[in-house]
């Protein structure tokens, strides 16, 4: 059975996809810690980051760098924090979280209506 992330990517479940390269995709987290909290995910359904083959692993981090730059231009912030957890959904994903101060990763952010669509539109202009 396809992972939750794959089901979002193929349109079975709604999601706010920012970018899709055909090998990786980035989407807004539905339970964000900050405005613009984004996940970068490989198409390949692998549970553990270090089980990715070397080429995919390196390309994933290239995608993370690309998305981070565009996200920082879209959601003004001091830095983009990177986090890897992966306990709830068994499909590798990298969290990119815009932050401005220590403690921002401990928040639970409530998006405003229409905010995800606005972020998608602004991101695509980068």
DRENMAR-462187 format. One line per 10 residues: number of its first residue (from 1); for each residue x, y, z of N, C-alpha, C, O, CB. Coordinates in steps of 0.1 Angstrom, whole numbers. Glycine has a CB too. Example, Ala and Ser with C-alpha at 12.3 -4.5 7.8 and 13.67 -1.06 7.14 Angstrom:
<recs>
1	132:-57:78:123:-45:78:132:-33:78:142:-33:85:113:-45:90  128:-22:71:137:-11:71:129:0:79:134:11:80:141:-6:57
</recs>
This chain:
<recs>
1	8:-12:0:0:0:0:9:13:0:19:13:7:-10:0:12  5:22:-7:12:35:-9:12:42:5:2:42:12:7:44:-20  23:50:7:24:58:20:15:70:19:10:73:8:38:62:22  12:76:30:4:88:30:10:99:21:2:105:14:3:93:45  23:100:21:29:110:13:27:107:-2:24:116:-10:44:111:16  28:95:-6:26:91:-20:12:93:-24:9:98:-35:30:76:-22  3:90:-15:-12:92:-18:-15:107:-20:-23:111:-28:-20:87:-7  -8:116:-12:-9:130:-14:-4:134:-28:-10:141:-35:-2:138:-3  8:129:-31:15:133:-43:7:129:-56:6:137:-65:29:126:-44  0:118:-55:-7:113:-67:-22:118:-67:-29:115:-76:-7:98:-68
11	-25:126:-57:-38:132:-56:-50:125:-50:-61:129:-50:-42:135:-70  -47:113:-44:-57:106:-36:-61:113:-24:-73:112:-20:-52:92:-33  -52:121:-18:-55:128:-6:-51:143:-9:-40:145:-15:-48:122:7  -59:153:-4:-55:166:-7:-42:170:0:-39:165:11:-66:176:-3  -34:179:-6:-22:184:0:-17:196:-7:-21:198:-19:-11:173:0  -9:204:-1:-4:217:-7:10:214:-11:20:217:-4:-5:228:4  11:210:-24:24:207:-29:31:219:-35:24:227:-43:23:196:-40  43:222:-30:50:234:-35:58:231:-48:59:240:-56:59:239:-24  64:219:-49:73:216:-60:73:201:-61:72:193:-52:87:222:-57  74:197:-74:76:183:-77:85:181:-89:82:186:-100:62:176:-80
21	96:174:-86:107:173:-97:105:160:-105:113:158:-115:120:174:-91  96:151:-101:95:138:-107:103:128:-99:102:116:-102:100:139:-121  112:132:-90:119:123:-82:118:127:-67:119:118:-58:134:124:-85  115:139:-64:113:144:-51:101:154:-51:98:160:-62:125:151:-45  95:157:-40:85:167:-39:85:174:-26:90:168:-16:71:161:-42  79:186:-25:79:194:-13:64:198:-11:57:202:-20:88:206:-14  60:196:2:46:200:5:45:206:19:54:204:27:37:188:4  35:214:21:33:221:34:28:211:44:19:203:41:24:233:32  34:211:56:30:202:67:16:207:72:14:219:74:41:202:78  7:197:74:-6:201:78:-7:203:93:-17:208:98:-16:190:75
31	4:200:100:5:203:115:18:212:117:28:207:123:5:190:123  18:224:111:31:231:111:35:236:125:27:239:134:29:243:102  48:237:127:54:243:139:56:259:137:56:266:146:68:237:142  57:263:124:58:277:120:51:279:107:49:269:99:72:282:120  48:291:103:43:294:90:53:289:79:65:292:80:40:309:88  48:282:69:57:277:59:64:264:61:71:259:53:67:287:56  61:257:73:67:244:76:64:235:64:53:232:61:61:238:89  75:230:58:75:222:46:82:209:48:92:208:56:81:230:34  77:199:41:84:186:40:90:183:27:83:186:17:74:174:44  102:178:26:108:174:13:109:159:14:114:153:23:122:181:11
41	103:153:3:101:138:3:106:132:-10:102:137:-21:86:135:6  113:121:-9:116:114:-22:104:106:-26:96:102:-18:129:105:-20  103:103:-39:93:94:-44:95:80:-38:85:74:-35:93:94:-60  107:76:-38:111:63:-33:106:61:-18:110:69:-10:126:61:-34  98:51:-16:92:49:-2:102:41:6:102:28:5:79:42:-3  110:48:13:120:41:22:118:47:36:115:59:37:135:44:17  118:39:46:115:43:60:126:51:66:123:60:74:112:30:68  138:47:64:149:53:72:159:61:63:163:55:52:157:42:79  162:73:66:170:82:58:183:75:53:186:76:41:173:94:65  189:68:62:202:62:58:201:49:51:211:43:48:211:60:71
51	189:45:48:187:33:39:185:37:24:185:29:15:175:25:43  184:50:22:184:55:8:197:52:1:208:52:7:181:70:7  197:49:-12:209:47:-19:217:60:-20:210:71:-18:207:41:-34  230:59:-21:238:71:-20:234:82:-30:234:94:-26:253:67:-23  231:79:-42:227:89:-52:214:96:-48:213:108:-48:225:82:-66  204:88:-44:191:94:-39:193:103:-27:188:114:-26:181:84:-36  202:98:-18:205:105:-5:210:119:-9:206:129:-3:214:97:4  220:120:-17:227:132:-21:217:141:-29:217:154:-27:239:130:-29  209:136:-38:200:144:-45:189:149:-36:184:161:-38:193:135:-56  185:142:-26:175:147:-16:180:159:-9:173:169:-8:172:136:-5
61	193:159:-5:199:171:2:200:183:-8:199:194:-4:212:168:8  203:180:-21:203:191:-31:189:197:-32:187:209:-33:207:185:-44  179:189:-32:165:193:-32:162:202:-19:155:212:-20:155:182:-34  166:197:-8:164:204:5:170:218:4:164:228:8:170:196:17  182:219:-2:189:232:-3:181:241:-12:179:253:-9:203:230:-8  176:236:-23:168:244:-33:155:249:-27:152:260:-28:166:235:-46  148:240:-21:135:243:-15:137:253:-3:129:263:-2:128:231:-10  148:251:5:150:260:16:153:274:11:147:284:17:163:255:24  160:276:0:163:290:-5:150:296:-9:147:308:-7:173:289:-17  141:289:-17:129:294:-21:119:297:-10:112:307:-10:123:285:-32
71	119:288:0:110:290:11:114:302:19:105:309:24:111:277:20  127:304:21:132:316:29:128:329:22:125:339:28:147:315:31  128:329:9:124:340:1:108:342:1:103:353:0:128:339:-14  101:331:4:87:331:4:81:335:18:72:343:19:81:318:0  87:330:28:83:332:42:95:339:49:104:332:54:78:319:49  95:352:50:107:359:56:109:354:70:100:353:78:104:374:56  122:350:72:126:345:85:141:346:86:148:349:76:122:330:86  146:344:98:161:344:101:168:333:94:178:334:88:163:345:116  162:321:96:169:308:91:158:298:88:146:299:92:178:302:102  162:288:81:153:276:78:160:265:87:171:260:84:152:272:63
81	152:260:97:157:249:105:154:236:97:144:235:90:150:249:119  162:226:99:161:213:93:159:202:104:166:202:114:173:209:84  149:194:102:147:183:112:143:170:105:136:170:95:135:188:122  148:159:110:145:146:105:140:138:117:147:136:127:157:139:98  127:134:116:121:125:127:118:112:121:126:102:122:108:132:133  106:111:115:102:99:107:97:88:115:98:76:111:114:95:100  91:90:127:85:79:134:71:77:131:66:65:132:87:82:149  63:87:127:49:85:125:46:80:111:37:71:110:42:99:127  52:85:101:50:81:87:63:74:82:73:81:82:46:93:78  62:62:78:74:54:75:78:56:60:78:47:52:72:39:77
91	81:69:57:85:73:44:94:85:46:90:95:52:73:77:34  107:84:43:117:95:45:111:109:42:105:111:32:130:92:37  113:118:51:109:132:49:117:141:57:120:138:69:94:134:51  121:152:52:129:162:58:120:174:61:114:180:52:142:167:50  120:179:74:112:191:78:120:203:75:132:204:79:107:189:92  115:213:69:121:226:67:112:236:74:100:238:71:123:230:52  117:243:85:108:251:93:114:265:94:125:267:100:107:245:107  107:275:89:112:289:90:112:293:105:102:291:112:103:299:82  124:298:110:125:303:124:131:316:125:138:321:116:133:292:132  128:323:136:134:336:138:141:337:152:149:346:154:123:347:138
101	138:327:161:144:328:174:144:314:180:137:305:176:137:338:183  153:313:190:153:300:197:139:297:203:132:306:208:164:301:209  135:285:202:122:280:207:112:279:197:101:274:199:118:290:218  114:285:185:104:284:174:100:270:170:90:268:165:109:292:162  109:260:172:106:247:169:97:240:179:92:229:176:119:239:168  95:246:190:86:241:200:71:245:199:63:241:206:91:245:214  69:254:189:55:259:187:46:250:180:51:240:173:56:272:180  33:253:181:23:247:172:17:259:166:11:267:173:13:237:180  17:260:153:13:271:145:-1:268:139:-4:257:134:23:275:134  -10:278:140:-24:276:134:-24:285:122:-25:297:122:-35:281:145
111	-24:278:110:-25:286:97:-39:293:96:-49:288:101:-23:276:85  -39:304:90:-51:312:87:-58:306:75:-51:300:66:-48:327:86  -71:307:73:-77:303:61:-71:309:49:-69:321:48:-92:306:61  -68:301:39:-62:306:26:-47:307:27:-41:310:17:-68:318:23  -41:305:39:-27:307:40:-18:297:32:-9:301:25:-23:306:54  -22:285:31:-15:275:24:-15:279:9:-4:277:2:-20:261:26  -26:283:4:-27:287:-10:-18:299:-13:-12:299:-24:-42:289:-14  -18:308:-4:-10:320:-6:5:317:-6:13:322:-14:-13:330:5  9:308:3:23:303:3:27:296:-10:37:299:-15:26:294:16  18:287:-14:20:281:-27:22:291:-38:31:289:-46:8:271:-31
121	13:300:-39:14:310:-50:27:318:-49:34:320:-59:2:320:-49  31:323:-37:43:331:-35:55:322:-38:65:327:-44:43:336:-21  55:310:-34:66:301:-36:69:299:-51:80:299:-55:64:287:-29  59:298:-58:60:296:-73:65:308:-80:70:307:-91:47:292:-79  65:319:-74:70:331:-80:85:333:-78:92:341:-83:63:344:-74  91:324:-69:105:325:-66:114:318:-77:126:318:-76:108:317:-53
</recs>
